[in-house]
Each structure stands twice: as C-alpha cells, then as structure tokens.
Amino acid sequence: MRIAATVLFALCLSICSFAGEEFKHGPDSEYHEGVPKGKVEQQPRWLSKIFPGTERDWWIYVPAQYDPATPANVMVFQDGGGPVSATGEMRVPVVFDNLIHKKELPVTIGIFINPGVLPSTDMSTIEVEVPGKDGAPAKKEKRPVKQPRQNRSFEYDSMGDRYARFLIEEILPEVEKKYKLTQDPAGRALCGQSSGGSCAFTAAWERPDVFGKVVSGIGSFTSIHGCNAYPDLIRKMEPKPIRIYMQDGDHDLDIFVGSWWHANMDMAAAFRFMGYDYFFLQGHDGHNGKQLGVNFPDAMRWLWRTEPVAGKRPEKLDPRGIFEVLIADEGWKKVAAIETPPVFRAAADDDGNIYYLESNAKGAMDIKKIDANGKAALYAGTKEPLENIAFAPDGKLFAIAQKRIFAVEANGSLNSLIDLGRDISAVAVNQKGEMYCEVPGAKKIMIVNLKSGEKKEFDYSGDVHFSLCFTPDQGFLVSIAPEKWELQSARVALDGTLEYAEPFYSLQALEGQDHSRAFGSAVDSKGRLYVSSVNGIQILDQGGRVVGILTLPMREHVFGIAFGGSNFDTLYAVTMKGIFARKLNAKGVRSCKPPVVVPGPRM
C-alpha cells in the first residue's frame, strides 16, 4: 500500500520508453570522501485535509551545512519516493551534498512527497486467476477486494491552486516547525517528472508569490485534466516571475491524450514568445527519467544561478497581445482599503475620479469616491440597498435600487427620480442619456430616458445578470453573466432596440471551472473589451477573442472595473480586500460620452 503510488509512477515512466540513448551519471551524482552528507528523514504518513481522506509518504533532506539561524532554500519533489533515493535516477541527496559542498548550490532543504492514496473500506486481498498473454498459461495473483483510489493524476494533472495550497497550507508549515525556510519565492523551487512535472509548473503558475523556480521532466502538458491549455495561457497572461528548466525526448509518449514531445515543444515556444527565463533540454529518449537524471546536477546549477528570476521583455513583440497594454514596472497598487465588505461596481466621472459601492453598518450601500490622486472618501452615505451606479452625459451620477433610479446630488444626498415599476440589475448609459437596464428573469431590456423619465421595454434573448457594456462606437451592446463563459453581443438598432444577439465573445476557461465570475467590464479606444473573471481580467479584441489576461490584484475576485485617472489610462479594480489601480498603455472610453471611432479588427 505504501509504495503503490511510487510503483505506478515507475510503471508510467517505463511505458513506451525508447532505448535509443545511453546515459551515464557523472561524478556529481556519486558519493565522494570528504563531502559532508546531509540526512534524509522519513516523516510520519501525512493525512491531508485539502485532499480529504488521502494519505501519503514523504521525506525531508537536510544538508549538513544547514544553520538554524539562516533560512534555507527549499525544493519540493513530486513522486518523492524516486528522487529521494541515493541510487535512483536523480539521486537528489547525493547531488545536493556535492553541489552544496562546492558552493554551486545554496544550502537547500529537499521535501519529497508521494501523491495521495485514498484507501478503500476493505483492504483485504483475494486470489484471482489472471489470463496469460500470448498463449501463456493463466496465473493466480492477489488483488485488493476493493481498490484504493490512486490520487496521482487527479492531484498532478489538474489545473488550479489546490495542490499549491496543499503545499503552502499543509506541508511547508509542517517542515517549518523543525527548519527555517526562506520566504523569498526565488529561493523556493518545485520539481517533478511526467504528471509531476506539469504539477510542479501548475503550483508555481498559480502561486509565483511562493514558488519561483521549476524543473519539469517529460512534463504531461497534455489533455489529461486540462494542462494542454498552458501554451495558450502562457501567451496571453502577463508574464509571471518563474524560471523553468524543461526536459523531454522526441520518442516520448504519443497516445490518446496527446503527444508529450509536441506539448513540451509548444510550452517552450510559448516561454520563448513571452520572454520567460527557461531552458529546454532536448533528447531522443522516451517517457523515462534517464536524461534528466544524469543532467540533474547541471539543471541545478542553471536553476539556482544568482541572476533575477524574472525573464526579459521580448525584443520582437506581437502588437496584438498582452504586451500592447502592459507598461514595464507598472503593477497593481492598492489605493483604498475596504471598511465594510461587500463592495461592487465601478464608474468614472468626467475628471477620472472613480466611484464604487460599499456596504455600511445600516445594511445599505454607500457611494465611495477615489479622486485622480488616489484618495478615497465617502461621497454619499445612504440608507438604500443600492445595486448600481452610472454617469449621464451631463456628468450627473445616478444610483439604482429597489425599482427606483436616484439622482445623486453634489452634496451626497439621493433624490428619487424615476420609479421603474420593476427590479433591474445591469445598466449602461449611452451618449443620448438613455439607460439600458436588464429586467432580471424576464428576458427583457428596459430603456429609460434619464431626462424625461420615459421608459420602454423589449424582448432580449441574451444572458445578462451583472454587467452591460457598449462598444466604444456604441454600435453594439455586450451583456455579461457571471455564470457564463460566453458574452452576448447585440447590434443596437436604429430604434434603440437590440438585435442579432450572439455569444460572440468567449472568455478563457479552464477545465473544471463552472462559473466565469465575470462581474466587471470596460472598453478602450482601440475597441478592446476588458472583463474581470476568475482567471484574471481578460482582454478581448473586436473579433471576440482573448488577446491578453491581466493577473488579479492579490489574487482577489474583481467585482467592478473602470478606466479612470486624469488621462483615463488607469484601470481600477474593486475587490473585497481593497480598490486597486494599474496604469496601462490604453485609454478608456465611457459610453455616456460621444462614440469613439475605433480601428478595424485585425487577424
């Protein structure tokens, strides 16, 4: 039972192996007299809470040079039962002893973890007869009455932050009870082979604030549980501070979930395209750990070199991607704290000041304001359960709650202006001062003239529950629902109604995600649409395609976005942990102002 996961991994590595290359370990992988030996400590079997019911073996390597007064670097190895062996392919304890002794590797603690196993309720065995292969006689073998669940592929091949949280919330704190570890991401690395390689990358991709370095051998970036999406994501997401050492052979697996060689080639091409600090060791072998094993000392020297982890901005940029809007060294900055969550919405006035809704002690929603200098203050304290805010062409602010539209006066008071007769949710205002409002559950849109109070309704087939957004030229209206991954685009007819609605825009989704959590939207003068989602603030072009993804500030869900600042080149994001701002190479457009002529769509 204890070695089941390790045995499965060894079998996986042996499948379709290609014996076309000879590999021999060098001196750094052998013991030498006079080299201080670290100690390997097997730990009590780990029972996980993040992967409930699972248990796993794990080990800690501590170098002889470890000083409790000085934080050590740390490297976590997936499928740990293999690399922790001094006679295996990687021989990590031996290599670490030699390189640390020669000062070619910083003092580094190794953590070796096997994947989890969920035991069955009956672990007794029964003898069964197994047919022989190729005419061989049948044989008898013992098998469990009920098979345990091997968690390896589920933990390693799945995208998302669950395995990273397992390391961060369970394993690392346990190690830190005994040993002092660095908190610098550049001093924390992950390593794995096959599915363990894709797992190592996933953990760093999700939490680059914790893990800054990765070694992936024969990585499973194929369609097992969705890791085949990485080459696409890497090209769209703003670069993360991760250094990656990759290895694969051109006789690796080519099966129903994909080609390992081509998947790793695609990963390397994406890293090169985005300017990552990466190295790709290429060979001719199959799905085994031989090449990485003999090259492991060199991999460590390359991985742990002293240059900064972050890559470099590519010299040749695709003008249609994320680099078109990114400004070097301009990240998210917190401009306001949240006193009483929840918070929602975001809107900008003519001067670029940002307004948003924040709950108050009365169970209502106040209107807060952030001026162009980033100072936040109460703008209107209310007793109303406000649901939305929007500006009119004349600069007046309106608020919506309980079937009513309120005019927000300069002194912060609310003047009930229009009785709608029914609830509405998402709103957008055009240059004519017409507020388009969704009527929840009715498949209707209501248009309200903010000056005359005149109302009209019409049927609308699109899905929208939180956000409406006009394109910069006001020729189309985009509707956004937080449980949907497709965004509806409808043409604005001459009479103001909407026609020809289609799920035109597609957000980037990952396997296993049910809701997009798409709440906020904004547009810029190039015709790009910005939509906050669970995977980041996604930037879509006029063709409906995601061309870039901004990371979420503090990894927090965003409940409203808007361009503001004196030049409308700063994107503001409303989250439960604060309001954040980020300057971009883009200029926001507000629909309550005259339409903006935008360039035609590109390929």
N, C-alpha and C positions, 0 to 999 in steps of 0.2 A: 504493500500500500504506500509506504513512504517513498519508494523510488518510482512509482508509477508515472508521474509526470516527466521525470528525467528520462525514463526508458522510452516514453512516447516521443520525446524530443529527439533522442538519438535515432529512433526509427525514422522520424520525419527527415532528418538530415541525410539518412542513407538512401532514401528513395531517389531513383533516377540519378545517382551520382555518376560522375564521368571520371574515369581513371586516366585522363589524358595528361596530367601534370604530376610531377614529383615534387614533394615539399619536404624540406628538412629543417628542423629547428636550429637556430643559431645559438651562439654562446649566451646571449641574454635570456634564453629560456632554459638554461641549465644551472644547477647549483654550483657554487664556487666556494672554496675555502676562504675564510676571512670576510665573507659577506654576511652581515648580521641578518638573522632570519626573523621575520615577523611571525606572529602567531595567528592561527585560524581557530576561531571559537564557534562550535556549533551551538545554535541558540535553541531554546525550548520551542516546540512546534507552535507556529503562530496561528491564532484563531482570529479571523478578520471580522470586523463589523461592517466595513464598506462592501465587502463581498460576503454577506452573511452565511454562516454555516461552513465556510471553507476553512481548510487547514493546510499548512504548508511548512516545509523545511526551509531553514535559512541559516546563513553563516556570516560571521564578521571576520575580516582580516585586519589586523592592527600591525603596522610596521614597527620594527624595533626602534626606530628614531622618533616615534610619537612622543610628544611632550604635552602633558595635560594643560600646561599654561598657554599653549599656542594652538589655535583652531586648525584642524587638519582639513585638507581637501577630502572629498568623498566621491566614490564612483560606485554606482549601483548596477549589478549584473543580473539580467533576467535569465531564466533557466539556470539558476546559480549553481546547481549541483555539478555542472560540467566545468565551467571556468574556475571554480574554486579548487579543482583537483590539480595537484602538482605534477601529475603525469598525463593530463588531458591534452587537448589541442592548444588551448590558450595559456594554460599554466600561469594564471594570473599571480598567485602568491610568489612564485619564483621570479617572474618578470619584474614585479613591483620591488622585491628585495634588491635585485641587481640595479635597476634604474634609480631607485631612491638612494642607494649606496653611492652611485656615480654622480648623484645630483642632476640627473637627466629627467627626473620626475619629482615633483614636490611630494612632501610627506602626505600620503593619501590612504585613507581607510577604505577598504572594499566591503561592500554589502552584497551578498549573493543570495538571491531569492528564487525559489521554485514557484511555478504557478500553483494556484489553489486547486484543491480537490474537495468535492462535497461527497462525503461518504454516504452510501446507501443505508437504508434502515436495516438491511440484512447483509452483513459482510461475510457470511459463511460461504463455503465453496461447495461445488458439486462436480462430480466427474462426468464429462460428456465425451461422446465419440466424435472425432473430427475427421471428415473425409480426407484422404491423402490426395496429393497433387500429382498429375501426370501418371496416373495408374498406380501410384504408391499405395500401400495398404493403409487403412484407416488407423488412427491412433487415438488414445484417450488422454485428455488433459483436464485439469481442474480449473473451473471458472467460478467467479462470484455468482451467487444466486441472483443478486441484483447489482448491476454495475454501478460503481460510483460515477459521479459526474466530473469529468475532467474539464476544468475551467480554463485551460490554457488559451484556446482560440478566442473564447469569449472575452477574457481579460486582455489578451495581447493584440488581437486583430480589430477590436472595437475602437472607434474614434470617440472623442470626448475626454473629459478630465477625470473620469472615475479612477483609473489606475494611478494617475498623478496624485489624486487625493489620497489614495491608499498609501503611497509612499510618504507624502507630506504630513498626513494626519496620524498615521499609524507607525510606520517603520522608522522614519528618521527621528521622531521624538523618543522612540524606544532606544535607539542607538545613542542618542544624546544624553540618556540617563547615565551612561558609562564614559562616553568620549565626547570631546569638544569638537564640533564640526564648524567649518566656515559657513557663513550666511551669504557669501558672495556667489551669485549664480555661475560666475566664471570658474569657480573652484568646485563645482558640482557637475558630475558627468553621469551619463547613462550608457549602458552597452547591452547589446543583445544580438542574436542571430535568428534568421528566418522570421517567424512572427515576433520573436523577442526583439528583433531589430526595428520592426515597424512600431512595436510597443515603446521602445526607448525614444524613438523620434516623436511619437504622439505625446508622451509625457512632457518632453521639452517644448514641443509646439504649443501645448496647452498652457504650460507654466514656465515660460522663459525667464520669469522673475525668480525662479528657484533653480532651474537646471539650464546651464549654458552650453553644454557640450554633449555630443552624441557619437557613439560608434555603432554602426549598423552593418552587420554582415549578412549577405544574401537576404536582405530585407523583404518582407512579404507585403509589398505595396501593390497588392492585387485585390480583386473584388471578393475577399473572404467575408469581411464585415465592414467594408467601405473605405479601406485605406488606399484604394485605387484613385480616390478623389484628390490625394495630396498634390500631384503635379499641377493640377488645375488650381487648387487653392493657393499654392506657393506663388504662382504667377500673378495672382490677384490681390492677395493680402499684403499689406505693408510689411516689409522685411522685419524679421524678429532676430534678436541678438543670440544666434545659435551657431556654433561651429560644428560641422558634420564630417565625419570620416566614414566613407562608404566602401563596401567591397562586394563584388559579385563576379561570377564567371559566365561565359556565353553558352555553357551547357547546363545552366540551371533549369529548374522545372519549367515546363510549358504544358499546363493542364487546364482543366475546365474553368478555373478562376482567373487564368491569365498567364502571361509569360513573365517570370521573375526578372530575366535579363532585360527585357524591354521596359518593364516597370521601373527598374533601377536606372536604366538609361534615361527614361523620362524624368525621374527625380533629379538626376544630375543636370539635365538640360534646364530644368526649372530653377535649380540653385544657381546655375551659371547666368541665366537670364536675369535673375533678380539680384545678382551681386553678392550671394552668400559666400562665406568663408568655408569652403568644402574641399574634400579630396576624394577622388573615386579611384580605388584600386581595382583594376580590371584584370580578369584572368580567363582561363578556358575550362575551368573545372565545373562540376555540377553542384547540387544542393548539399554541400557539406561545409565544415568549418576549417578545412585544412589550410587554405590560403590565408585567411585572417589569422589563424593560429600561429603560423610561422612568421607572419608580418606584424604580430601584435606589439612587439617592442617598438618598432618604427611608428606604428599607429599611435602609441602613447607619446612618443617624442613629438610627433606632429600635433597631436591634440592638445598637449599641455604646454606648448610653446608660449612665450610671455606676451606676444602681441595681443591687442584687444580682440575680444571675441567677435564683435560686430563686423560684418562684411563691408564692402565698399559699394557706393552707388555706381551702377554700370555706366561705362562711358557711352555706350550706344543704348539709348532708351527708346522703347516703344511709346510714341506720343499719345497712345490711346489708353494707357494703363494707369496704375495707381501712382506712378512717379509723376504723372502730369499734374496732379493736385498736391503732392507732398512737397513740403519745404524742409530742407535739411535742418535738423536740430529743433524743429518745431513739433512738440508733442502736446499731449493734453495737459492743461493747467487747471487746477481747481480754483474757481473764482467765488464760490459761495457755499456755505455749509447748509445743511438741511436741519431745521429745528424740529419739525413735526411731520414725518412722512405720513401718508404718501404724497408724492408730487407728480404732476402731469403737465403736458403741453409745453409749447414754447412759441413765442411770437415776437416780432421785432417792430419797433416804431420807425418813423422816418429818419431818426438820428442814429439808428443802430442799437438802441437800448433793448434789452431782452426782458420779456415778461413771462412768468410761469405761475402755475397754481400750486399752492402748498397747503396742506391740511392745517387747521388750527384747533385749539382746545375746545372750541364750541361744536366740533363735528362738521364744520363748514370748510370752505376753501378760501384762503386769502390769495390776493394777487401780489406777487413779489416782482421787483424790478431790479435789473442789473444795468448800470449805466455803461457808457462806452469805455470807462476807465476800469471796469470790472468790479465796481462796488455794488453790493446787494442791499436792498432795504424794502420794507413793507410799502406797497403802493396803495392797496385798498384792503382794509380789513372788513370782512363780510360775515353775515350770518347765513349765507346762501351756499348750498351744495353745488358750487359751480362745476361745470363739466368741460367747458371750452372757453377759449378767448380768441379774438381775431380783430384785426385792424381794418377800418374802412379807408377808402381812397383819400378822404379829407384828414386822415390821421387820428380819427376818434377810435377809442378802444371799446369793443363790445364783449360782453360775457354772456354765457348761455347756461341756464339751469332751470329745471322743473317747468318745461314748456314755455319758458319766457326768455326774451332777449333783453339784456340790460345794457344801457349806455353807462360807461364808467366815466364819471366826471373828473375834471382836473384835480379836485380836492379829495378824490378817492371814494366818493360816495357812488352808490349804484342807483340808477334811475330806470325803473321797469318801463320798457319802451314798447315792446311788441309781445302780445300773447299768441303763442303758436297753436294752441289747442291740442298739441300732442308732443310727446317727447322726441327729441332729436339727439344725435350724437356727433358724428364727424361734420365739420364745416369747412368751407373755403369761400373766400370773398374775391370777386373779380373787380376789374377796373371800373365797372358801372355801379359798384356798390351793391351788387346782388350777392347775398349769402346763400350758397348751396349747402343744404343740410340733409343728412341721411335720416330717414324715418326708420328706426330700428325694427326689424322683423316684418316690415310691410313691403319690402322691395320697392320703395318709392324714394324719390328725391323731392324735397321742398325747396323752392327758391323764394327768398324773402328780400324784398327791396328795403334796404336799411333806412332810406329816407322817407318813403311813403308808407311803409308797413304792408304793402301789397304782397300777397302770397299766392303761389300756385304750386301744384303737385303734379308729378308724372311718374309713370312706372319706370323702374330701373332694374335691370337683371343682374347687375354686378354685385359682388360680395364686398361689403364695407362695414366696419364696426368701430373704427377708431380714427382714420385719417383720410381726408380728401386733399388733393393737391393738383392745381392747374399746371400744365406745362408752361414754360416761360412765355410762349407766344399766345397762350390761353386758347389754343385750338383744341386741346384735349383735356379731359379731367381724369386723373388717376385715383382709384379707390383702393384702400389698403385695409386688410383684415388680419389681425394678429395670429389667427389660427391657420392662415393660408400662406402658401409659398408663391402663388401667382398673384400679380397685381392687375386689376382690371383697368383697361384704357378705353375711354369712350369719347367719340367726337362730340364737340359742342355744336349743336345745330343752330341755324340762323335764329330760331325762336327761343334759343337758350336751353332746350331740352337736350338730353344725351342720347346718342345713337351709336349703333355698331360696337357695343361693348365686347371686348375680347380679353382673355387672360394673357395680355401682351407681354408683360414684364415677368421674368422668372428670377426669384431670389436664389442664392446659393444655399442649398440644403445638404445636410449630411445624413448618412444612413442612421435610422433610429430616431430622428427628430420628428415629433408630431406637429408642433406649432412653431411658426416663424418668430413669434413675439415682435412682429412688425408694428410699431406704435407711431413713430415719428417720421416725417417726410419733409423734404426741402428740394429746391431746384437751383441751378446756377445758370449763368449767362451762356454757357456752351450747350445748354439743353440737357445736362446730366441730372438725373434724379437720385437723391440720397434718401435711403430708407434704413432706419435703425432696425436691427434684428438680433436674434440670439447669437448669430455668428459674426456680428460686427455691424458697422454702418456701411451698408453696401451701396456702391455707386454704379448706376446703370446708365447706359448710353441710350440714344434715341431709337436704337434698334431693339431695345428691351433686354439687352444683355448686361450681365455684371462685368464691369471692367476693372473694378478695384474694391477693396474692402478695408476700411479703417478699423483698427482694433478698438474695442470698447474701453472707455476710461475705467480703470480699476476693475476691469472685467465685470462691470455692472450693467444690468439691463438698462436701456435708454428708453424713456417714456415721452420724449419730445425733443425735436431738434429744430434749429432755425439759424440762418445766417444773420450775423449782426456785426457790431463794431463800426467804426467811423467809415470804413470802406466796404462794409458788408463782405469782408473776406475772412471772417472768423466764424467757425461753426461752433454753436453752443449745444451742449447735450445735457438734458435733465435726467438725473438718476436719483435713486433713494439715498445715495451717500454724498450727494453734492451736485452742484452745477459746474460743468467743465467747459473749457473753451480751447479751441485749437485753430491757429491761423493756417489757411490753406492757399494754394495758388489757384484760387477760384473766387468768383464774385457771385453772391447770392442774388436771387430775383424774388420779389414779393408780388403775388398775384393781384393785390389790391392797387397796384400801380400799372401804368400803361404797359402793354405787351412788349416783349423784347424779341427782336428778330435774331434767331439763332442759326449757326451753321448747319448745313445739311448733314444727315447721318453718314458715318463712314463705315467701311467694311469692318 
